[in-house]
Amino acid sequence: MSAPLDELYFQWLYSQVADPTIQEENLTYWNVLRILYKTEFVWVDEAVNDENRIHDGKALRIQFVESQGWTVAEVDSSWIEDGCSMLELMVGLACRLEFLADGTPHYWFWVLMMNIGLAGLNDKRRIRKEYVDDVLNRIIFRNYQATGLGGFFPLQNPREDQRDIELWTQMNEYVQELQERAG
């Protein structure tokens, strides 16, 4: 390994949702995605079954390890089992969205970024970490609106308070509403 495992993995995650070969700062997102990577997604309400989304995010580590031609046994098991970052959660959600609706994980990741208000934070802009932290805390602690506005999956006509249901159900309702609007 030429770089530390964490850095190689971060670069790999970045490549799943952005082009790492682009150099123009108005088209790169290293800074905001690094904040997402350094922020752990915490499952705060056991009544909401988001533990499965954490598993989806952490499963990306195994994909990464295998993409490098390594085996899981060659990697420190504590790294594999460590908490799930917001970036991993979002890439995992984007991969799930690919199966539910048209689009690629790259496309869906940026829809999620747009929905939470972080899509415009390219590397040319001065990013206030406090702002990004506030957005991420709003999602983690479900301080968005009952309609899902401010979260990953805003709805026009929610069936129930989106803060009280797991991300999987929110995602499915979001895709269904998008499909209904598209006709």
C-alpha positions, 0 to 999 in steps of 0.5 A: 500500500502506497498510502494509509488504508483509510486514505486509499479507501477514501479515494476509492469512495470518492471515485464511486461518486465523483471523478478523481482525475478532475483538477478544476476546484469548481468541479471537485468535492474532496473537502466536503466528502472528507467531512462526510467521511470523518463524520460517523453515522450514529444509529440513535433510535432503536425503534428505527431500524437503520442498523441495516443501512449501517451494514450497507455502508460498511459492506463497501469496505469489503468491496474496496478490499476485493477491488484492490485484489486483497482478501479481508483476512489481509486487512485489520479486522477493527478497520472492517468493523469500525463505525459507518461514516456518513459518506459510506451511508450515502454511497450505500443508499445510492447503491440501493437507489440504483436497484429501486429506480433508474440511475447510477449510484453516482447520480443518486449520491448527488440527488441525496447531496442536493436534498440535504443542501450540500451539492454546491459545496465544491472545493473552490468554495470556502466550506464552513465545517460548522455548516456541514456538521449542522446538516449532518447532525440534522440528519443523524438526529432526525431534526428535519421536517415531518415531510422529510424536507431537510433529510435525504428523502423529502416528500410532497405527500408523506403517509407518515412522519418521516422522522419516525420511520427507517431510512429504507421506508423513507427511500421507498416512499421517495422513489414511489412518489418520484415515479408517480410524479413522472407518470 
